[in-house]
Amino acid sequence: MRRPKPGLSTPGGRLFGVVAAVSFALILCAPAVRASAARNFFALRSVKLWSHPSERHEPPPAQTRDYGLVFWRAWLSPDAIAEADWTDLIAAGYRPALARLLLGNLYLRRGETERAITVMKAEPDITTRLVQEGRTLLDAGRPQEAAARLRIAAALAPSNAETYRLLGSALWSEPAKAAEMLAAFHRYLDLHAMAGLDRDVVLGQVTTAEGRWTETEAAWGSVLGRRPDHPFANVFLGHALMRQGRCSDAIPVLQRAWERTHSKWAMLYAAQCRQQMGQLEEAEGAYLALLAVQPGDSDAESGLRQLRARPTTVAPGR
């Protein structure tokens, strides 16, 4: 007869529980362990792997206990140990989708993109998971990490339009990646021909980056027609009007953007428009209003210094 395992209601079981809890707490005190656990938890925050069909198969009970320990060791360990453990778990078929995602993320952190692709592409719906993770990272203000996932998703499923939209958005704030950003956005526009808010936003971003101001005006006007409270459409529309030399039209749009979002660029462009129109006192007031909300802003301080030193109009289009 199999000897029953001690439960937590027995003295031995309670002692085991206390020792296990204390040991686990001591392990978590190590900075490297905390970092590993945090990285792995964040990677899974938006990826519902625990209930995925491929994760429901468990090895026989005797093996489950062994592989479970390996899983948690990999979860909490530095990369060198985790790499071997995730590889063993994949080979054993223990939570393979989860193990492939985490091993792929490990390779991404080390810059080993090809190895990450090789590991991840074996999982049938890994592209969906990578896109979900990329979106989560983008929303969390981590665009470079998002771009790493989305590049792999694009390589694995080159006809997924949403992947390219998110990739372009992740690269938007990196001037050195402007060519890649535009390529991603153009690919999205090619794949997603149906009119809609997302397409109008991407078209506005592309034409802004390429300096096609008439088309930019039309795109952002369409965005506002679909969603009047869009958070940054007024800023882009006002900028497009300014670049066309239509500052009298741009200022009300930029003022509306400032009132709704206190966007730095709304007030900065409004100040530049005022200068172009020769309204120097109003331009100074705009710079001061921006500095009141964002003290020490370098662009506002620079513009104010130039205005006070040389109170002349700025050349159109600058």
C-alpha positions in Angstrom: 0.0 0.0 0.0 1.3 3.4 -0.9 2.1 5.5 2.1 0.0 8.6 2.2 1.7 12.0 2.0 1.7 14.0 5.3 -1.0 16.7 5.1 -0.6 20.2 6.5 -2.8 19.2 9.4 -0.1 16.9 10.8 2.9 18.2 12.8 5.3 17.0 10.1 3.2 18.6 7.4 3.1 22.0 9.2 6.8 21.9 9.7 7.3 21.2 6.0 5.1 24.0 5.1 6.9 26.5 7.3 10.3 25.4 6.0 9.2 25.6 2.4 7.7 29.1 2.9 10.8 30.4 4.7 13.1 28.9 2.0 11.0 30.4 -0.8 11.0 33.9 0.9 14.8 33.7 1.3 15.2 32.8 -2.4 13.1 35.8 -3.4 15.4 38.1 -1.4 18.1 37.7 -4.0 18.0 40.5 -6.6 18.8 38.3 -9.5 16.0 35.9 -8.6 13.5 38.8 -8.2 14.6 40.1 -11.6 14.1 36.7 -13.3 10.7 36.2 -11.8 9.6 39.8 -12.7 10.8 39.4 -16.3 8.9 36.1 -16.7 5.8 37.3 -15.0 5.6 40.4 -17.3 6.2 38.3 -20.4 3.0 36.4 -19.6 0.8 39.2 -18.3 -1.3 39.4 -21.5 -0.7 35.9 -22.8 -3.2 33.4 -21.6 -1.1 30.3 -21.7 -2.3 28.6 -18.5 -5.6 27.5 -20.0 -4.3 26.9 -23.6 -5.2 23.4 -24.9 -1.5 22.5 -25.5 -0.8 23.3 -21.8 -3.5 21.0 -20.4 -1.7 17.8 -21.1 0.3 16.8 -18.0 2.9 14.0 -17.7 2.2 11.1 -15.4 1.9 12.2 -11.7 5.4 11.0 -10.7 6.9 13.0 -13.5 4.7 16.1 -12.9 6.3 16.6 -9.5 9.8 16.5 -11.0 9.1 18.7 -14.0 7.2 21.1 -11.8 10.3 21.7 -9.7 12.3 22.2 -12.8 9.7 24.7 -14.1 9.9 26.8 -10.9 13.7 26.7 -10.8 13.8 28.0 -14.4 11.3 30.7 -13.6 13.4 32.0 -10.7 16.9 31.4 -12.0 19.4 33.6 -14.0 19.4 33.1 -17.7 22.3 30.6 -17.8 20.4 28.1 -15.7 17.0 28.9 -17.1 18.1 28.3 -20.7 18.9 24.6 -19.9 15.8 24.1 -17.9 13.4 25.6 -20.5 15.1 23.4 -23.1 14.6 20.3 -21.0 10.9 21.2 -20.4 10.3 21.6 -24.1 11.9 18.3 -24.8 9.8 16.6 -22.1 6.6 18.2 -23.4 5.9 19.9 -20.0 4.0 23.1 -20.7 5.8 23.4 -24.1 4.0 26.6 -25.3 4.9 28.4 -22.1 8.5 27.1 -22.1 9.0 28.1 -25.7 7.8 31.6 -25.1 10.0 32.2 -22.1 13.0 30.6 -23.8 12.4 32.8 -26.8 12.2 35.9 -24.6 15.5 34.8 -23.0 17.2 34.7 -26.4 15.6 38.1 -27.3 17.1 39.7 -24.2 20.5 38.4 -25.3 20.0 39.7 -28.8 19.9 36.3 -30.4 16.9 36.9 -32.7 17.4 33.9 -35.0 17.5 31.5 -32.1 14.4 33.1 -30.7 12.6 32.6 -34.0 13.7 29.0 -34.2 12.3 28.2 -30.8 9.1 30.1 -31.1 8.1 29.1 -34.6 7.5 25.5 -33.5 4.5 26.6 -31.6 1.4 26.9 -33.9 -0.1 30.1 -32.5 3.0 31.8 -31.2 2.5 34.8 -33.5 -0.7 35.7 -31.7 1.0 35.5 -28.4 4.0 37.6 -29.6 1.6 40.3 -30.9 -0.2 40.3 -27.6 3.0 40.7 -25.7 4.2 43.4 -28.0 1.0 45.4 -27.4 1.4 45.0 -23.7 5.0 46.2 -23.8 4.0 49.1 -26.0 1.2 50.1 -23.6 3.7 49.9 -20.7 6.1 52.4 -22.4 8.7 49.8 -23.4 8.7 50.3 -27.2 12.2 48.7 -27.9 11.2 45.4 -26.2 7.8 45.5 -28.0 9.6 46.0 -31.4 11.8 42.9 -30.7 8.7 40.7 -30.3 6.8 42.3 -33.2 9.7 41.8 -35.6 9.6 38.1 -35.0 5.9 38.0 -35.3 6.2 39.8 -38.7 8.8 37.3 -39.8 6.6 34.3 -38.8 3.3 35.7 -40.2 4.1 38.4 -42.8 0.5 38.9 -43.8 -0.8 40.0 -40.3 -1.6 43.7 -40.8 -1.9 44.5 -37.0 1.6 43.3 -36.4 3.0 46.0 -38.7 0.8 48.7 -37.2 2.1 48.0 -33.7 5.7 47.7 -35.0 5.5 51.1 -36.6 4.0 52.6 -33.4 6.9 51.0 -31.4 9.4 52.6 -33.7 7.7 56.0 -33.9 9.8 57.7 -31.2 13.2 56.4 -32.6 14.5 58.7 -35.3 17.2 56.2 -36.2 14.5 53.7 -37.1 12.5 56.0 -39.3 13.0 53.9 -42.4 11.9 50.7 -40.7 9.0 52.5 -39.1 7.8 53.8 -42.5 8.3 50.3 -44.1 6.1 48.8 -41.3 3.4 51.4 -41.7 3.4 51.1 -45.5 3.1 47.3 -45.2 0.1 47.8 -42.8 -1.6 50.2 -45.3 -1.0 47.6 -48.1 -2.5 44.8 -46.1 -5.3 46.8 -44.5 -7.2 48.4 -47.3 -10.5 48.9 -45.5 -11.1 52.4 -44.3 -11.3 53.0 -40.6 -9.8 54.8 -37.6 -6.7 52.8 -37.3 -5.9 53.2 -41.0 -6.5 56.9 -40.9 -4.1 57.2 -37.9 -1.4 55.3 -39.6 -1.8 57.3 -42.8 -1.5 60.5 -40.8 1.7 59.2 -39.1 3.2 58.2 -42.5 2.4 61.4 -44.3 3.6 63.5 -41.3 7.0 61.6 -41.3 7.3 62.1 -45.0 6.3 65.8 -45.0 3.2 65.4 -47.2 1.3 68.1 -45.4 -1.8 68.3 -47.6 -2.4 64.6 -47.2 -1.5 64.8 -43.5 -4.2 67.4 -43.1 -6.8 65.2 -44.8 -5.8 62.1 -42.8 -6.0 63.8 -39.4 -9.2 65.5 -40.3 -10.6 62.1 -41.1 -9.4 60.8 -37.7 -11.2 63.7 -35.9 -14.3 63.0 -38.0 -14.4 59.5 -36.7 -13.3 60.3 -33.2 -13.5 63.9 -32.2 -11.8 63.3 -28.8 -8.7 61.5 -30.3 -5.9 62.4 -27.9 -3.3 63.7 -30.4 -5.0 64.2 -33.8 -5.4 67.9 -33.2 -1.7 68.3 -32.5 -0.8 66.7 -35.8 -3.5 68.6 -37.7 -2.4 71.9 -36.3 1.2 71.1 -37.2 0.3 70.2 -40.8 -1.6 73.5 -41.1 1.4 75.4 -39.7 3.8 73.7 -42.1 1.5 74.9 -45.0 1.8 78.5 -43.8 -1.7 78.5 -42.5 -1.0 79.6 -38.9 -4.3 81.5 -38.5 -6.1 78.1 -39.1 -3.6 76.2 -37.0 -3.8 78.2 -33.8 -7.4 77.4 -32.8 -6.7 73.7 -33.5 -3.5 73.7 -31.4 -5.3 75.6 -28.6 -8.0 73.0 -28.6 -5.3 70.3 -28.3 -3.7 72.1 -25.4 -6.9 72.5 -23.5 -7.7 68.8 -23.9 -4.4 67.1 -23.3 -1.8 69.8 -22.3 0.4 68.3 -25.0 3.8 70.0 -25.1 3.8 70.1 -28.9 0.5 71.8 -29.1 1.7 74.9 -27.2 5.1 74.8 -28.8 3.7 74.9 -32.3 1.2 77.6 -31.2 4.1 79.7 -30.0 6.0 79.2 -33.2 2.9 80.2 -35.2 2.5 83.3 -33.1 6.1 84.2 -34.0 5.5 83.6 -37.7 2.5 86.0 -37.5 4.5 88.6 -35.7 2.5 88.2 -32.5 5.5 88.3 -30.2 3.8 89.0 -26.9 1.3 86.1 -27.5 4.3 83.9 -28.5 6.0 84.7 -25.2 2.8 84.0 -23.3 2.6 80.6 -25.0 6.1 79.6 -24.1 5.5 80.7 -20.5 2.3 78.8 -20.4 4.2 75.6 -21.4 6.9 76.2 -18.9 4.3 76.7 -16.1 3.0 73.1 -16.9 6.4 71.6 -17.7 9.1 73.6 -15.9 12.5 73.3 -17.4 11.4 72.1 -20.8 14.4 72.6 -23.0 12.4 73.4 -26.2 10.3 76.0 -24.5 13.3 77.6 -22.8 15.3 77.7 -26.1 12.4 79.2 -28.0 11.8 81.8 -25.3 15.5 82.8 -25.2 15.6 83.2 -29.0 12.3 85.2 -28.9 13.7 87.6 -26.3 17.1 87.9 -28.0 15.8 88.4 -31.5 12.2 89.4 -31.5 11.7 88.7 -35.2 9.4 86.3 -37.1 10.5 82.8 -37.8 10.8 81.8 -41.5 7.7 79.9 -42.7 7.9 76.2 -42.4 10.4 76.3 -39.5 
